[in-house]
Amino acid sequence: MSAIPELLLPGAGTDAPRRAGWRLRRPSATAVAVLLSAAFLVLLAVAALAPRWLTPHDPLEGDFLAVLQPPSVEHPFGTDRLGRDVLARTVHGARYSLAIGLGSTALAVGVGVLLGLLAGQRHRLANEGLSRVFDVISSFPGVLLAMLVVVFLGPGLANIAIAVGIAGIPKFGRVVRAQTQLVRRADYVTQAVIYGRSRWQVFVGHLLPNVLVAVPVTATVHVGSAILAASGLSFLGLGPQPPTPEWGVMLAESRDVLRVAWWPGVFPGVAITLTVVAFTVLGQALQRRFEGRGGRHER
């Protein structure tokens, strides 16, 4: 009997392609991290916009008969020293922390992009002057500079957002300045000028879109850093004041009872950590995607 090739036998050799296909379809660790980060940020947005969907308790209502109760079915995150539900305060605190992070980032992006565009143009005086401004602001540690601004403006939600935003201006200014100088020398910009396009048409149609493409990457990472800096300032008493359920305020209030009750400080600290990690992972994923597009475009 003649030998029949194994590949022609029914069902023969089907396991290997199936295993290979499974390996191809299996998501990488990076993709899983991005998906988890995006899911957490969606949950954070729900907590900020509709906190009652996640917890029925009032974050400001205390119960002196339930002071410092450990995590339980009724209070999954326990209660603080005034009997307030820690889960409710953590969920409602997302609104304040996100407001500070997004507000400060919006300020840093708006001012930084404007100054970066001016510094990246052909005017040497504007370039040198604004570059020195960026250097002076960057010479101060971000938290220290924000503390100085809060000292002048006073504590509060809006003032701490302004302070953190001012500290972040040089980051966006330098990114936009470098990108503007790079795009301004690109071949397609030179061709647009040769074909008779006006300076405004070149700026709006070619320069601005290619410069701003790098801003969302930096802004995504900056939101997490801004929330971390704002929480630190609130911990020092320079942000929103008690009984506001802001994460930094909750950490400050938990200092006195940390030896006997760990939950009032651990859960807002975990919320801050996860938020910063989620924004950082998402920002790094956007950066890799942006750099990949740039490499393919150059080739």
C-alpha positions as a LaTeX table, in Angstrom:
\begin{tabular}{lrrr}
\hline
Residue & $x$ (\AA) & $y$ (\AA) & $z$ (\AA) \\
\hline
Met1 & 0.00 & 0.00 & 0.00 \\
Ser2 & 1.47 & 3.28 & $-1.06$ \\
Ala3 & 2.25 & 5.81 & 1.61 \\
Ile4 & $-0.19$ & 8.68 & 1.85 \\
Pro5 & 1.25 & 12.04 & 2.84 \\
Glu6 & 0.23 & 13.01 & 6.36 \\
Leu7 & $-1.00$ & 16.41 & 5.23 \\
Leu8 & $-3.65$ & 14.69 & 3.04 \\
Leu9 & $-5.09$ & 12.63 & 5.87 \\
Pro10 & $-8.34$ & 13.97 & 7.39 \\
Gly11 & $-7.63$ & 16.00 & 10.50 \\
Ala12 & $-3.87$ & 15.54 & 10.19 \\
Gly13 & $-1.74$ & 18.55 & 10.98 \\
Thr14 & $-4.67$ & 20.68 & 12.13 \\
Asp15 & $-3.47$ & 21.11 & 15.71 \\
Ala16 & $-0.33$ & 23.01 & 14.80 \\
Pro17 & $-2.09$ & 25.75 & 12.79 \\
Arg18 & $-4.69$ & 26.01 & 15.53 \\
Arg19 & $-2.02$ & 26.45 & 18.17 \\
Ala20 & $-0.18$ & 28.95 & 15.96 \\
Gly21 & $-3.38$ & 30.89 & 15.40 \\
Trp22 & $-4.05$ & 30.95 & 19.14 \\
Arg23 & $-0.58$ & 32.32 & 19.73 \\
Leu24 & $-1.16$ & 35.02 & 17.14 \\
Arg25 & $-4.50$ & 36.00 & 18.61 \\
Arg26 & $-3.30$ & 36.02 & 22.22 \\
Pro27 & $-3.07$ & 39.68 & 23.36 \\
Ser28 & 0.26 & 40.95 & 24.54 \\
Ala29 & 0.92 & 42.19 & 28.06 \\
Thr30 & 1.05 & 45.75 & 26.76 \\
Ala31 & $-2.37$ & 45.44 & 25.11 \\
Val32 & $-3.85$ & 44.00 & 28.31 \\
Ala33 & $-2.34$ & 46.85 & 30.35 \\
Val34 & $-3.79$ & 49.43 & 27.94 \\
Leu35 & $-7.24$ & 47.82 & 28.06 \\
Leu36 & $-7.20$ & 47.66 & 31.86 \\
Ser37 & $-6.06$ & 51.28 & 32.06 \\
Ala38 & $-8.79$ & 52.41 & 29.67 \\
Ala39 & $-11.41$ & 50.44 & 31.63 \\
Phe40 & $-10.26$ & 52.01 & 34.89 \\
Leu41 & $-10.40$ & 55.51 & 33.39 \\
Val42 & $-13.95$ & 54.83 & 32.18 \\
Leu43 & $-14.85$ & 53.77 & 35.72 \\
Leu44 & $-13.20$ & 56.93 & 37.01 \\
Ala45 & $-15.26$ & 59.03 & 34.61 \\
Val46 & $-18.44$ & 57.35 & 35.85 \\
Ala47 & $-17.38$ & 58.07 & 39.43 \\
Ala48 & $-16.84$ & 61.73 & 38.57 \\
Leu49 & $-20.03$ & 62.23 & 36.56 \\
Ala50 & $-22.47$ & 59.90 & 38.33 \\
Pro51 & $-21.06$ & 58.83 & 41.72 \\
Arg52 & $-24.48$ & 57.70 & 42.96 \\
Trp53 & $-24.32$ & 54.84 & 40.46 \\
Leu54 & $-21.40$ & 53.38 & 42.43 \\
Thr55 & $-22.34$ & 54.15 & 46.03 \\
Pro56 & $-25.55$ & 55.30 & 47.74 \\
His57 & $-23.83$ & 56.88 & 50.76 \\
Asp58 & $-23.33$ & 60.60 & 51.30 \\
Pro59 & $-19.61$ & 61.42 & 51.48 \\
Leu60 & $-20.22$ & 64.20 & 54.02 \\
Glu61 & $-22.68$ & 62.42 & 56.29 \\
Gly62 & $-21.09$ & 60.99 & 59.42 \\
Asp63 & $-22.33$ & 58.38 & 61.86 \\
Phe64 & $-20.72$ & 58.52 & 65.30 \\
Leu65 & $-22.02$ & 55.04 & 66.04 \\
Ala66 & $-19.93$ & 53.68 & 63.13 \\
Val67 & $-16.59$ & 55.39 & 63.70 \\
Leu68 & $-13.52$ & 53.65 & 62.21 \\
Gln69 & $-15.34$ & 50.50 & 61.26 \\
Pro70 & $-13.22$ & 48.12 & 59.17 \\
Pro71 & $-14.28$ & 47.15 & 55.63 \\
Ser72 & $-17.56$ & 45.23 & 55.66 \\
Val73 & $-20.54$ & 44.46 & 53.45 \\
Glu74 & $-22.27$ & 47.69 & 54.43 \\
His75 & $-19.09$ & 49.77 & 54.12 \\
Pro76 & $-16.73$ & 48.01 & 51.65 \\
Phe77 & $-13.92$ & 50.51 & 52.33 \\
Gly78 & $-14.77$ & 51.01 & 56.01 \\
Thr79 & $-15.49$ & 54.32 & 57.75 \\
Asp80 & $-13.26$ & 57.19 & 58.87 \\
Arg81 & $-12.89$ & 58.90 & 62.23 \\
Leu82 & $-16.20$ & 60.73 & 61.79 \\
Gly83 & $-18.11$ & 57.65 & 60.66 \\
Arg84 & $-18.20$ & 58.70 & 56.99 \\
Asp85 & $-18.17$ & 56.01 & 54.33 \\
Val86 & $-14.67$ & 55.81 & 52.83 \\
Leu87 & $-15.93$ & 54.28 & 49.58 \\
Ala88 & $-18.36$ & 57.17 & 49.08 \\
Arg89 & $-15.63$ & 59.72 & 49.79 \\
Thr90 & $-13.20$ & 57.95 & 47.45 \\
Val91 & $-15.77$ & 57.77 & 44.64 \\
His92 & $-16.88$ & 61.39 & 45.05 \\
Gly93 & $-13.23$ & 62.45 & 45.34 \\
Ala94 & $-12.64$ & 61.39 & 41.74 \\
Arg95 & $-14.59$ & 64.46 & 40.62 \\
Tyr96 & $-12.26$ & 66.87 & 42.42 \\
Ser97 & $-9.02$ & 65.10 & 41.47 \\
Leu98 & $-10.02$ & 64.81 & 37.81 \\
Ala99 & $-11.15$ & 68.44 & 37.76 \\
Ile100 & $-7.77$ & 69.55 & 39.07 \\
Gly101 & $-5.86$ & 67.25 & 36.71 \\
Leu102 & $-7.81$ & 68.15 & 33.59 \\
Gly103 & $-8.07$ & 71.84 & 34.46 \\
Ser104 & $-4.34$ & 72.23 & 35.12 \\
Thr105 & $-3.52$ & 70.28 & 31.96 \\
Ala106 & $-5.84$ & 72.48 & 29.89 \\
Leu107 & $-4.08$ & 75.58 & 31.24 \\
Ala108 & $-0.62$ & 74.13 & 30.60 \\
Val109 & $-1.60$ & 73.02 & 27.08 \\
Gly110 & $-3.20$ & 76.34 & 26.14 \\
Val111 & $-0.37$ & 78.57 & 27.30 \\
Gly112 & 2.41 & 76.11 & 26.44 \\
Val113 & 1.19 & 75.57 & 22.86 \\
Leu114 & 0.87 & 79.31 & 22.25 \\
Leu115 & 4.34 & 80.09 & 23.62 \\
Gly116 & 5.84 & 77.07 & 21.85 \\
Leu117 & 4.44 & 78.17 & 18.49 \\
Leu118 & 5.87 & 81.64 & 19.00 \\
Ala119 & 9.25 & 80.28 & 20.07 \\
Gly120 & 9.41 & 77.90 & 17.10 \\
Gln121 & 9.04 & 80.59 & 14.46 \\
Arg122 & 11.86 & 82.33 & 12.64 \\
His123 & 12.06 & 85.25 & 15.07 \\
Arg124 & 15.31 & 84.74 & 16.98 \\
Leu125 & 14.38 & 87.18 & 19.76 \\
Ala126 & 11.13 & 85.36 & 20.54 \\
Asn127 & 12.88 & 82.00 & 20.39 \\
Glu128 & 15.67 & 82.99 & 22.76 \\
Gly129 & 13.42 & 84.93 & 25.14 \\
Leu130 & 10.78 & 82.22 & 25.51 \\
Ser131 & 13.43 & 79.53 & 25.80 \\
Arg132 & 14.90 & 81.39 & 28.77 \\
Val133 & 11.42 & 81.69 & 30.28 \\
Phe134 & 10.99 & 77.92 & 29.99 \\
Asp135 & 14.41 & 77.40 & 31.59 \\
Val136 & 13.60 & 79.68 & 34.52 \\
Ile137 & 10.27 & 77.99 & 35.24 \\
Ser138 & 11.80 & 74.53 & 34.86 \\
Ser139 & 14.62 & 75.40 & 37.25 \\
Phe140 & 12.09 & 75.11 & 40.10 \\
Pro141 & 10.76 & 71.66 & 41.04 \\
Gly142 & 7.16 & 71.43 & 39.89 \\
Val143 & 5.66 & 70.93 & 43.35 \\
Leu144 & 7.75 & 73.75 & 44.84 \\
Leu145 & 6.72 & 76.16 & 42.09 \\
Ala146 & 3.07 & 75.16 & 42.58 \\
Met147 & 3.44 & 75.77 & 46.32 \\
Leu148 & 4.79 & 79.26 & 45.66 \\
Val149 & 1.85 & 80.05 & 43.36 \\
Val150 & $-0.66$ & 78.75 & 45.92 \\
Val151 & 0.96 & 80.92 & 48.60 \\
Phe152 & 0.17 & 83.99 & 46.48 \\
Leu153 & $-3.26$ & 82.87 & 45.28 \\
Gly154 & $-4.42$ & 81.10 & 48.43 \\
Pro155 & $-5.67$ & 77.53 & 48.90 \\
Gly156 & $-8.61$ & 76.19 & 46.93 \\
Leu157 & $-9.64$ & 73.95 & 44.09 \\
Ala158 & $-9.24$ & 76.51 & 41.30 \\
Asn159 & $-6.01$ & 77.97 & 42.67 \\
Ile160 & $-4.31$ & 74.61 & 42.98 \\
Ala161 & $-5.28$ & 73.80 & 39.38 \\
Ile162 & $-3.76$ & 77.11 & 38.24 \\
Ala163 & $-0.60$ & 76.45 & 40.26 \\
Val164 & $-0.07$ & 72.95 & 38.86 \\
Gly165 & $-0.90$ & 74.22 & 35.35 \\
Ile166 & 1.73 & 76.96 & 35.51 \\
Ala167 & 4.33 & 74.41 & 36.58 \\
Gly168 & 3.50 & 72.30 & 33.49 \\
Ile169 & 3.76 & 75.08 & 30.89 \\
Pro170 & 7.46 & 74.52 & 30.02 \\
Lys171 & 6.85 & 70.85 & 29.22 \\
Phe172 & 4.33 & 71.65 & 26.48 \\
Gly173 & 6.16 & 74.77 & 25.36 \\
Arg174 & 9.35 & 72.85 & 24.65 \\
Val175 & 7.55 & 70.00 & 22.89 \\
Val176 & 5.65 & 72.38 & 20.60 \\
Arg177 & 8.74 & 74.55 & 20.01 \\
Ala178 & 10.81 & 71.56 & 18.89 \\
Gln179 & 7.99 & 70.16 & 16.76 \\
Thr180 & 7.38 & 73.57 & 15.15 \\
Gln181 & 11.01 & 73.93 & 14.17 \\
Leu182 & 11.01 & 70.39 & 12.75 \\
Val183 & 7.82 & 70.81 & 10.72 \\
Arg184 & 8.83 & 74.28 & 9.50 \\
Arg185 & 11.82 & 72.72 & 7.72 \\
Ala186 & 9.82 & 69.86 & 6.20 \\
Asp187 & 9.68 & 69.44 & 2.42 \\
Tyr188 & 5.89 & 69.71 & 2.18 \\
Val189 & 5.95 & 73.09 & 3.94 \\
Thr190 & 8.64 & 74.32 & 1.53 \\
Gln191 & 6.60 & 73.09 & $-1.44$ \\
Ala192 & 3.48 & 74.85 & $-0.15$ \\
Val193 & 5.42 & 78.12 & 0.01 \\
Ile194 & 6.82 & 77.59 & $-3.50$ \\
Tyr195 & 3.33 & 76.98 & $-4.88$ \\
Gly196 & 2.25 & 80.40 & $-3.62$ \\
Arg197 & 0.35 & 79.52 & $-0.46$ \\
Ser198 & 0.03 & 82.41 & 1.93 \\
Arg199 & 1.71 & 82.34 & 5.32 \\
Trp200 & $-1.67$ & 81.87 & 7.04 \\
Gln201 & $-2.61$ & 78.98 & 4.73 \\
Val202 & 0.71 & 77.25 & 5.41 \\
Phe203 & 0.29 & 77.77 & 9.15 \\
Val204 & $-3.29$ & 76.47 & 9.36 \\
Gly205 & $-3.10$ & 73.77 & 6.71 \\
His206 & 0.36 & 72.31 & 7.25 \\
Leu207 & 2.18 & 73.60 & 10.30 \\
Leu208 & $-0.48$ & 73.57 & 13.01 \\
Pro209 & $-1.96$ & 70.06 & 12.40 \\
Asn210 & 1.48 & 68.42 & 12.33 \\
Val211 & 2.65 & 70.30 & 15.40 \\
Leu212 & $-0.39$ & 69.58 & 17.56 \\
Val213 & $-0.32$ & 65.84 & 16.83 \\
Ala214 & 2.26 & 65.37 & 19.59 \\
Val215 & 0.33 & 67.34 & 22.22 \\
Pro216 & $-2.29$ & 64.69 & 23.22 \\
Val217 & 0.51 & 62.22 & 24.01 \\
Thr218 & 2.18 & 64.61 & 26.44 \\
Ala219 & $-1.15$ & 65.79 & 27.84 \\
Thr220 & $-2.32$ & 62.27 & 28.69 \\
Val221 & 0.76 & 61.57 & 30.79 \\
His222 & 0.60 & 65.04 & 32.33 \\
Val223 & $-2.93$ & 64.52 & 33.68 \\
Gly224 & $-1.68$ & 61.73 & 35.94 \\
Ser225 & 1.30 & 63.79 & 37.09 \\
Ala226 & $-0.97$ & 66.77 & 37.77 \\
Ile227 & $-3.31$ & 64.66 & 39.91 \\
Leu228 & $-0.35$ & 63.35 & 41.89 \\
Ala229 & 1.05 & 66.85 & 42.43 \\
Ala230 & $-2.37$ & 68.24 & 43.40 \\
Ser231 & $-2.91$ & 65.42 & 45.89 \\
Gly232 & 0.46 & 66.21 & 47.45 \\
Leu233 & $-0.43$ & 69.88 & 47.80 \\
Ser234 & $-3.82$ & 68.98 & 49.26 \\
Phe235 & $-2.08$ & 66.69 & 51.72 \\
Leu236 & $-0.09$ & 69.73 & 52.89 \\
Gly237 & $-3.28$ & 71.75 & 53.33 \\
Leu238 & $-2.82$ & 73.95 & 50.24 \\
Gly239 & $-5.69$ & 72.54 & 48.19 \\
Pro240 & $-9.38$ & 71.98 & 48.90 \\
Gln241 & $-10.16$ & 72.16 & 52.59 \\
Pro242 & $-11.96$ & 69.59 & 54.79 \\
Pro243 & $-14.56$ & 68.16 & 54.67 \\
Thr244 & $-14.15$ & 68.13 & 50.86 \\
Pro245 & $-13.78$ & 64.46 & 49.79 \\
Glu246 & $-10.62$ & 65.04 & 47.77 \\
Trp247 & $-8.03$ & 62.25 & 47.78 \\
Gly248 & $-5.19$ & 64.38 & 49.14 \\
Val249 & $-7.44$ & 65.75 & 51.87 \\
Met250 & $-8.47$ & 62.20 & 52.78 \\
Leu251 & $-4.83$ & 61.19 & 53.10 \\
Ala252 & $-4.16$ & 64.16 & 55.37 \\
Glu253 & $-7.15$ & 63.32 & 57.57 \\
Ser254 & $-6.04$ & 59.69 & 57.91 \\
Arg255 & $-2.65$ & 60.53 & 59.45 \\
Asp256 & $-3.96$ & 60.72 & 63.00 \\
Val257 & $-5.66$ & 57.30 & 62.91 \\
Leu258 & $-3.24$ & 55.38 & 60.70 \\
Arg259 & $-1.90$ & 53.36 & 63.65 \\
Val260 & $-5.32$ & 52.01 & 64.54 \\
Ala261 & $-7.12$ & 52.09 & 61.17 \\
Trp262 & $-5.33$ & 51.64 & 57.84 \\
Trp263 & $-8.35$ & 51.85 & 55.52 \\
Pro264 & $-9.07$ & 55.63 & 55.58 \\
Gly265 & $-5.63$ & 56.27 & 54.05 \\
Val266 & $-4.94$ & 53.18 & 51.98 \\
Phe267 & $-7.95$ & 53.33 & 49.66 \\
Pro268 & $-7.56$ & 56.97 & 48.52 \\
Gly269 & $-3.82$ & 56.27 & 48.13 \\
Val270 & $-4.60$ & 53.27 & 45.92 \\
Ala271 & $-7.02$ & 55.43 & 43.89 \\
Ile272 & $-4.28$ & 58.01 & 43.30 \\
Thr273 & $-1.76$ & 55.33 & 42.33 \\
Leu274 & $-4.08$ & 53.55 & 39.91 \\
Thr275 & $-5.12$ & 56.83 & 38.30 \\
Val276 & $-1.52$ & 57.92 & 37.73 \\
Val277 & $-0.56$ & 54.48 & 36.39 \\
Ala278 & $-3.59$ & 54.36 & 34.06 \\
Phe279 & $-2.88$ & 57.76 & 32.52 \\
Thr280 & 0.83 & 56.93 & 32.20 \\
Val281 & 0.21 & 53.57 & 30.49 \\
Leu282 & $-2.30$ & 55.13 & 28.10 \\
Gly283 & 0.03 & 58.02 & 27.33 \\
Gln284 & 2.96 & 55.70 & 26.65 \\
Ala285 & 0.77 & 53.62 & 24.33 \\
Leu286 & $-0.18$ & 56.76 & 22.41 \\
Gln287 & 3.48 & 57.74 & 22.25 \\
Arg288 & 4.48 & 54.38 & 20.76 \\
Arg289 & 1.71 & 54.68 & 18.21 \\
Phe290 & 2.73 & 58.23 & 17.34 \\
Glu291 & 6.40 & 57.30 & 16.98 \\
Gly292 & 5.48 & 54.29 & 14.82 \\
Arg293 & 3.47 & 56.49 & 12.48 \\
Gly294 & 6.35 & 58.93 & 12.33 \\
Gly295 & 8.81 & 56.17 & 11.42 \\
Arg296 & 6.58 & 54.80 & 8.65 \\
His297 & 6.03 & 58.30 & 7.30 \\
Glu298 & 9.78 & 58.97 & 7.16 \\
Arg299 & 10.43 & 55.75 & 5.29 \\
\hline
\end{tabular}
